[in-house]
Amino acid sequence: MFESAVTAPVDTTELRKARGAFFTPEPITRFITDWAIRDLDDTVLEPSAGDAAFLVEAVRRLRNLGIPTPGVDGVEIHEHSAQVARRRIEEAGGTANITVSDFFLVEPEAHYSVVVGNPPYIRYQDFSGESRTRSRAAALKAGVSLTALASSWAAFTIHSALFLKNGGRMGLVLPAELLSVNYAAAVRQFLFDRFRSVQLVLFTEQVFPEAEADVVLLLADGYNEGPTDQATIYQAQDADALTSLDGPLTWKPADPSGKWTGLLVAPDAVEPLRTLRAAGHFTSLDTWGDTTLGMVTGNNRYFALSPARVKELGLTRKDLVRLSPPGSSHLRGLELSSDTMTRLGQQGKATWLFRPSEKHSEAARAYIDAGHVAGVDEAYKCRVRKPWYRVPLLPAADLLLTCMNADTPRLTTNTAGAHHLNSVHGVYLDEKHRELGRELLPLASLNSVTLLNAEMVGRSYGGGILKLEPREADVWAMPSLDLVRTHADQLRVIKPDVAKLLRQGELMKTVSLVDEVLLINSQLVTESELEQVRDAHAALTERRVARGRSGR
């Protein structure tokens, strides 16, 4: 039995957000408890009880099964919420045993057949100090080592499982990060190793818009009766649709610790990529070269300057470095040329980086003094470098890769030799691939297989944006060097038409042209196989965009 030990002030919206408390809609609590609680002898724990949304449903479920006054247990860090939880459980006809404590301080004992709940969601930036230390120590009790980037829910999931009896069931509401982020690899492996059965329910719309995060429902059955080699996947539009789920889809990952975004794609749609990779026709972007983050100025408004601003300040060429403007809206074509840079500058875009030489011009010295007066030198990135006004310079990349995308990541050849900020990534091609890669890889990458794989290896962010980090870009599927070289002449023929279509915003028409050259004419895939790939890409894109719309 647990005992109360901690007091806290009356709850507020700010306090709930700080501890990651987003209370769960009734259709979800009812769905999970109905799945998890199956007979009169089931014992129930809610690890982050809040106002006892799950425990109230557990009482209802147990009473329906024939227990007059069910007893249920919970842990809650906030005293006021615990008081509310006790009252609600008693009003529902149950007996409440709520411990007021940090859950990570509660020593796990395998007393429960059911653990249900909605773990707190605190991003790693806000999850620090003793709380993080306790959470990682708790996960280590299960033999799971979490990285310093892990958000709170990851350790919470592991620690919750340790309260289960052998054969027990765990039903949790988790961030969709479970499927895609690198730090969740250990959690994914743990679930497949420890449980006999893993089921997931995915939503096409956001369930918690105020949390700015997508969620999945984890239904894990048969604790310590694993491993399993597959997951069963269901889909629902929203919480109200849980009574009529689509599916199921059975999904078998090659590596359970790897990203689970592939589970959203029908096996027939993934098969062309698998066979193309196996035959050497497709490879990963990292076989072409290295993808890196861009430069961090510490204050783009100060360091990134338009030509008009440069003229106003009287800066000289030796005070400046050619710069791809902040953002990536100008990188939707095949090439960033000197002519393009000129046009961007005429439009008022910041095409110059202030980076004075060691011997300052008079204008540069005046601008440095102005930055000091304005406090630019006090920004963190400026404060930790010497001198503060010289941004560490990366070499101009061969290709620029957009990392935040409404449609799909784009590669653009950097013929202007512009340097890039951290709003985009730089791709530095291997010398043996450099000439061909600069000429044709941005074009060749606009094929249906590569577009589908971008949705699989990237991650969905707020507003329906697809984000691609360098480590994710490394494994992004690309046509191989041999495939591009074999079809180089045909790609050169369509290149002017593709460039024109991209200027007109006709992405999918360009993809059809590239597909014809690389995949259809070469008979690497059939028309029907390609149609499955395109349908899967369209479905994943629509799912991402729909979640973005529902979260606004």
Secondary structure, 3 states (H helix, E strand, C coil): CCCCCCCCCCCCHHHHHHCCCCCCCHHHHHHHHHHHCCCCCCCEEECCCCCCHHHHHHHHHHHHHCCCCCEEEEEECCHHHHHHHHHHHHHCCCEEEEEECCHHHCCCCCCEEEEEECCCCCCCCCCCHHHHHHHHHHHHCCCCCCCCCCCHHHHHHHHHHCCEEEEEEEEEEEECHHHHCHHHHHHHHHHHHHEEEEEEEEECCCCCHHHCCCEEEEEEEEECCCCCCCEEEEEECCHHHHHCCEEEEEECCCCCCCCCHHHHCCHHHHHHHHHHHHCCCEEEHHHCEEEEECECCCCHHHHEECHHHHHHHCCCHHHEEEECCCCCCCCCCCECCHHHHHHHHHCCCCCEEECCCCCCCHHHHHHHHHHHHCCHHHCHHHHCCCCCCCCCCCCCCCEEEECEECCCCCEEECCCCCECECCEEEEEECHHHHHHHHHHHHHHCCCHHHHHHHHHHCEEEHHHEEECCHHHHHCCEEECHHHHHHCHHHHHHHHHHHHHHHHCCCHHHHHHHHHHHHHHCCCCCCHHHHHHHHHHHHHHHHHHHHHHHHCC
